[in-house]
Amino acid sequence: MFPDMTPTFPRFRVSGHAGAVQSEEAGFLSATNKDRVQELHAQTNPADLTRNINRIQQALIASAKDKTIALRDQVS
């Protein structure tokens, strides 16, 4: 994905979760890959996942703030 691109989610054959494709119906995953995805899902700790998302969001916010301040200083 390029920096100026906006991510989009599939609109067809999706579950109730945004962007989550139902692989059984869509047929995108082989049996091996399906097993691997199920294994990763079982191993995922929601609290760790949330902490990592929050950490990344904070880094993005800090970066945006720094860029905004730098641009503001350039035009003033």
C-alpha positions in Angstrom: 0.0 0.0 0.0 1.2 3.5 -0.9 1.2 6.3 1.7 -1.5 8.3 -0.2 -3.8 5.3 -0.6 -6.9 4.8 1.6 -7.5 1.2 2.7 -10.8 -0.3 1.7 -12.6 -3.4 2.8 -14.2 -6.1 0.6 -17.9 -5.6 0.0 -18.9 -9.1 -1.0 -18.8 -12.4 1.0 -17.8 -10.7 4.2 -18.6 -11.6 7.8 -20.1 -9.3 10.4 -16.6 -7.9 11.0 -15.3 -5.1 8.8 -13.0 -6.5 6.2 -13.2 -10.1 7.4 -13.7 -12.4 4.4 -15.5 -15.7 4.9 -12.8 -17.9 3.4 -15.0 -21.0 3.3 -17.6 -19.4 1.0 -15.1 -17.2 -1.0 -12.7 -20.0 -1.5 -9.5 -17.9 -1.1 -7.7 -20.1 1.3 -6.3 -23.6 0.8 -6.9 -26.1 3.5 -3.4 -25.7 4.8 -3.7 -21.9 4.9 -7.1 -22.2 6.5 -5.6 -24.4 9.3 -2.7 -21.8 9.7 -5.2 -18.9 10.0 -7.2 -20.8 12.6 -4.0 -21.6 14.6 -2.9 -17.9 14.5 -6.4 -16.9 15.6 -6.3 -19.3 18.5 -2.8 -18.0 19.6 -3.8 -14.4 19.4 -4.1 -12.6 22.7 -6.7 -9.8 22.4 -5.0 -7.8 25.1 -1.6 -7.9 23.4 -3.2 -7.1 20.1 -5.0 -4.1 21.5 -1.7 -2.9 23.2 0.1 -3.2 19.9 -2.6 -1.3 18.1 -2.5 1.4 20.7 1.3 1.7 20.5 1.2 2.0 16.7 -1.6 4.6 16.9 0.4 6.7 19.4 3.5 6.5 17.2 1.4 7.7 14.2 -0.2 10.5 16.2 3.3 11.7 17.4 4.6 11.6 13.9 1.6 13.5 12.6 2.0 16.1 15.3 5.7 16.5 14.6 5.0 17.0 10.9 2.2 19.4 11.6 4.4 21.5 13.9 7.2 21.5 11.3 4.9 22.6 8.5 3.3 25.3 10.7 6.8 26.6 11.5 7.7 26.7 7.8 4.7 28.9 6.9 4.8 31.2 9.9 
